[in-house]
């Protein structure tokens, strides 16, 4: 009698990996490209990584169909196309599944997309064996979202206004160990609105761009010296320049919320009493209070709480990294 052959099912693991990154806050946020095709911005951009806010993104290659999930739900068509285009940047044209999740709310001006696109670059580099260095990873992340380039190195990083730009860490988290950032959350739903188009239509763009150009270099020097007066002057003036442009574009966007005004006023009042604190803002209504010293951070949290302003607290975050399975 011939002995039968017993078939055993073998599970074939598809290439899969997970990276995590922190979103970044634009100390010199400004929406204008001098070369839109190559994503060359008009001014040098300075970003701060936000440690307490974490995005984890998993990509699996070779799936039966392409799918993109954000926090456990299918992404909208706009986001799915952007993710697919970024994956194609790495010359991969097969199906894939991406699942990205964050411990904070997305699309409220906290740069969740920046962290996710940085993670995509890390995942694709790992899965395809590209062996990119940090500069190459930053450039690859930038192809998906400009600010994603800074989520790669973390710390406080600079993206210069030039061709093939990448983010370079200029201050490490340890250099700013006494800094806590209290984020007054005043959500503004962008709904994929194109703020570069708004900036281009503003009659104030050219003048504001010229005024904003040296801000990044001045802020780096002030951060290294710990000069709070200079930091407050450069950061808060830059906020006004950025919003002057965005709120005078063709749609006349009203980006500030009542809580935005309250938070800015609280920060300025605190600094007038001698506390080392200043604010910065990205596009939207959130106010990022940079507090030097635990007591200043605590005072800011209490003041925001007294005005019923929701807030988050973070220090300066580190670089993007792979998340190993337990």
C-alpha positions in Angstrom: 0.0 0.0 0.0 1.4 3.4 -1.0 1.8 5.7 1.9 -0.1 9.0 1.3 1.5 12.3 1.4 0.1 14.6 4.1 -0.2 18.2 2.9 0.7 20.9 5.5 -0.5 24.5 5.1 2.5 26.9 5.2 1.8 30.5 6.0 3.9 32.8 3.8 4.7 36.1 5.6 4.4 39.1 3.4 7.0 41.9 3.9 5.8 44.1 6.7 7.3 46.6 9.1 6.3 49.4 11.4 7.9 52.8 12.1 7.0 55.6 14.5 7.7 59.3 14.4 6.6 62.4 16.1 4.7 65.3 14.4 6.6 68.6 14.1 5.7 72.2 14.9 6.7 74.8 12.4 8.5 77.6 14.2 8.8 79.3 10.9 5.7 78.0 9.2 5.1 79.8 5.9 3.1 78.6 2.9 4.9 79.7 -0.2 7.0 77.8 -2.8 9.4 79.7 -5.0 9.5 76.5 -7.0 6.3 74.4 -6.5 7.3 71.6 -8.8 10.4 70.8 -6.8 8.8 71.9 -3.5 11.4 74.6 -2.8 10.0 76.9 -0.2 10.6 80.7 -0.1 12.2 80.7 3.4 14.3 78.4 5.6 11.9 76.3 7.7 12.6 75.5 11.4 10.6 72.6 13.1 10.3 71.2 16.6 9.6 67.5 17.2 6.8 66.9 19.7 7.7 63.9 21.9 4.4 63.1 23.6 2.6 62.9 20.2 3.3 59.6 18.4 2.3 58.2 15.0 2.9 54.6 14.2 2.6 53.4 10.6 2.7 49.8 9.4 3.1 48.9 5.7 2.7 45.4 4.3 3.7 44.8 0.7 2.3 42.2 -1.7 -1.3 42.3 -0.5 -4.3 41.3 -2.7 -5.4 44.9 -3.0 -4.2 48.3 -1.9 -5.8 49.7 1.2 -5.1 52.6 3.6 -6.4 52.8 7.1 -6.1 55.7 9.4 -6.8 55.0 13.1 -8.6 51.8 12.2 -10.8 53.4 9.5 -10.5 53.5 5.7 -8.9 56.7 4.5 -10.7 59.0 2.2 -9.9 59.0 -1.5 -7.7 62.1 -1.3 -5.5 60.6 1.5 -5.4 57.2 -0.2 -4.1 58.7 -3.5 -1.5 60.7 -1.7 -0.2 57.7 0.2 -0.2 55.6 -3.0 1.7 58.3 -4.9 4.3 58.4 -2.1 4.7 54.6 -2.2 5.3 54.8 -5.9 8.1 57.3 -5.2 10.1 54.3 -4.1 9.5 52.5 -7.4 7.1 50.0 -5.9 4.0 49.5 -8.0 2.4 46.5 -6.3 -0.5 46.4 -3.9 0.1 47.2 -0.3 -1.8 47.8 3.0 -1.0 50.8 5.2 -2.3 51.2 8.7 -1.4 54.4 10.5 -2.5 55.3 14.0 -1.8 58.2 16.4 -2.3 58.9 20.0 -3.7 62.3 19.1 -6.5 63.7 16.9 -5.6 64.1 13.2 -6.4 66.9 10.8 -6.6 69.6 13.6 -3.2 71.3 12.9 -0.9 68.9 14.7 1.0 67.7 11.6 -0.2 64.1 11.8 0.4 63.7 8.1 4.0 64.8 8.4 4.7 62.0 10.9 2.9 59.5 8.8 4.7 60.3 5.6 8.1 60.1 7.4 7.1 56.7 8.6 6.2 55.6 5.1 9.7 56.6 4.0 11.2 54.5 6.8 8.9 51.5 6.0 9.7 51.5 2.3 13.4 51.9 2.9 13.4 48.9 5.2 11.1 46.7 3.1 12.9 47.3 -0.2 16.4 47.2 1.3 17.3 50.6 0.1 19.7 51.4 3.0 19.0 55.1 2.9 21.0 57.4 5.3 19.2 60.0 7.3 19.6 62.7 4.6 18.1 60.4 1.9 15.3 59.4 4.3 14.5 63.1 5.0 14.4 63.9 1.2 12.2 60.8 0.6 9.8 61.9 3.4 9.7 65.4 1.9 8.3 63.9 -1.3 5.1 63.0 0.5 4.8 66.1 2.7 7.3 69.0 3.1 7.3 69.0 6.9 7.7 65.2 7.0 11.4 65.8 6.2 11.8 67.2 9.8 10.0 64.2 11.4 12.9 62.1 10.4 15.8 63.6 12.5 13.7 65.0 15.3 14.9 67.6 17.8 14.8 71.1 16.4 15.6 70.8 12.7 16.2 73.1 9.8 15.1 72.7 6.2 16.9 75.1 3.9 15.3 76.9 1.0 17.1 75.1 -1.8 16.9 72.3 -4.3 16.8 68.7 -2.9 16.4 70.1 0.6 16.4 67.9 3.7 16.0 68.4 7.4 19.2 68.7 9.6 18.9 68.5 13.3 20.4 71.8 14.8 19.4 71.2 18.4 19.0 67.7 20.1 16.3 67.0 22.7 19.0 67.1 25.4 20.0 70.6 24.4 16.5 71.7 25.3 15.9 69.5 28.3 14.3 72.4 30.3 11.8 73.1 27.6 8.1 72.0 27.8 5.6 72.9 25.1 2.0 73.4 26.3 -0.3 73.2 23.3 -3.6 75.1 23.5 -5.8 73.0 21.2 -8.2 75.1 19.2 -9.1 72.8 16.3 -9.4 74.1 12.8 -10.6 71.5 10.3 -8.5 72.1 7.2 -10.3 69.5 5.1 -7.4 69.3 2.7 -7.6 73.0 2.0 -4.6 74.3 -0.1 -3.0 77.0 1.9 -0.3 77.5 -0.7 -3.0 78.7 -3.1 -4.3 81.0 -0.4 -0.8 82.4 0.2 -0.2 83.0 -3.5 -3.4 85.0 -3.8 -2.5 87.4 -0.9 -1.4 90.9 -1.7 0.8 90.8 1.3 2.8 87.7 0.2 5.9 89.3 -1.3 6.5 91.8 1.5 5.9 89.2 4.3 8.1 86.6 2.6 11.0 89.1 2.6 10.4 89.9 6.3 10.2 86.3 7.2 13.3 85.0 5.4 15.9 85.5 8.2 13.7 84.2 11.0 15.0 80.6 11.1 18.7 81.6 11.5 17.8 84.2 14.1 15.8 81.7 16.1 18.5 79.1 16.1 21.0 81.6 17.5 18.5 82.8 20.1 17.7 79.2 21.1 21.4 78.4 21.5 21.9 81.5 23.7 18.6 81.0 25.6 17.6 84.6 24.9 13.9 84.6 25.6 13.3 88.2 24.5 14.7 87.5 21.0 12.9 84.2 20.8 9.6 85.8 21.6 10.2 88.7 19.2 11.1 86.4 16.2 8.6 83.7 16.9 5.6 85.8 17.6 6.4 88.3 14.8 6.6 85.4 12.4 3.2 84.1 13.5 1.7 87.5 12.5 3.4 87.5 9.1 2.2 83.9 8.4 -1.4 84.7 9.3 -1.3 88.1 7.6 -0.7 86.2 4.4 -3.1 83.3 4.9 -6.0 85.4 6.2 -5.8 87.9 3.3 -5.9 85.3 0.5 -8.8 84.9 -1.8 -10.9 82.9 0.7 -10.2 85.3 3.6 -9.7 82.3 5.9 -10.4 83.1 9.5 -8.0 80.6 11.1 -7.9 81.9 14.7 -10.5 80.7 17.2 -11.6 82.4 20.4 -9.3 80.0 22.4 -6.4 81.0 20.1 -6.7 84.6 21.1 -7.1 83.7 24.8 -4.0 81.5 24.7 -1.8 84.1 23.0 -2.9 86.7 25.5 -2.1 84.3 28.4 1.4 83.7 27.1 2.1 87.4 26.6 0.8 88.3 30.1 2.9 85.6 31.7 6.1 86.8 29.9 5.3 90.4 31.0 5.6 89.1 34.5 9.2 87.9 33.8 8.4 84.3 32.9 10.5 82.7 30.0 7.7 81.8 27.6 6.7 82.6 24.0 4.2 81.2 21.6 4.3 79.8 18.0 1.6 78.7 15.7 1.2 76.5 12.6 -1.6 76.9 10.1 -4.8 76.6 12.2 -5.9 77.7 15.6 -3.6 75.8 18.0 -1.1 77.8 20.1 2.2 76.3 21.1 3.5 77.8 24.3 7.2 77.2 24.7 7.9 77.2 28.4 11.4 77.2 29.8 11.2 75.5 33.2 8.7 73.2 34.9 7.1 76.0 37.0 6.4 78.0 33.8 4.8 75.0 32.2 2.6 74.3 35.2 1.5 77.9 35.3 0.6 77.8 31.6 -1.4 74.6 32.1 -3.3 76.1 35.1 -4.0 79.3 33.1 -5.3 77.4 30.1 -7.4 75.1 32.3 -8.9 78.1 34.1 -10.1 79.4 30.7 -11.4 75.9 29.8 -8.9 75.6 27.0 -8.0 72.0 26.2 -4.2 71.5 26.1 -1.5 68.9 25.6 2.0 68.9 27.1 5.2 67.7 25.5 8.9 68.0 25.5 11.2 68.0 22.4 11.0 64.7 20.6 13.6 62.4 19.0 14.1 60.9 15.6 11.9 58.5 13.6 12.6 54.8 14.4 11.6 51.3 13.6 9.2 49.6 16.0 10.3 46.0 16.7 7.7 43.4 17.3 7.5 42.1 20.9 
